[in-house]
Amino acid sequence: MTALAASEQVSCKLSCLCLLEGAWDCEGNRRIVLEAIGIFGIERCMFASNYPVDGLRVSYGRMFQDFKRMAAGFSASDRRKLFHDNAEKFYRV
């Protein structure tokens, strides 16, 4: 991840965070999410879903509620980046 992050052209889509041990786990995934954000920075990360595959381990609603919990410590501006602005910029929509 660090090698990828060295290229400023690479962004990180935070999705399909299925832990090897089984079902979706907010606290286990929080570590992965925060580490990825630490490596790439807020400006190059975005929350996403990998549905329908993610649906094998977690409901869409629970996953995004957990993403909101993971991002609760960030500023409102940074949360907007993670949930909207960065994807809009990356996908040019």
Steps between C-alpha positions, in 0.01 A plus 500: 500500500782739584663438161170569324443814705837631385339566162284810531281368217377207711191526720363248747142376485403368844271207419467125532660496844416138571724367774636150457350392833141527377222750531533878471645653812497879543790513746717264301436695181550835673870419537529427127309815402700731726829345389409548131398861565827551686697368203312673217364804684141621514528660155553164324260268683130433445244273659325263261303180490577184312142384469369244449814316617518690832142390566631152581645637825318824587191696406545817299344708778719360776816539294438869436393561860830344604690715246334803662614379843855452370503855362334662803829645624570682174385854426177552305709607200709182512188282535354667188823416318484135605130453422463720191751759386799273435292257292350789304848633426651158421217385271456850351124512554 
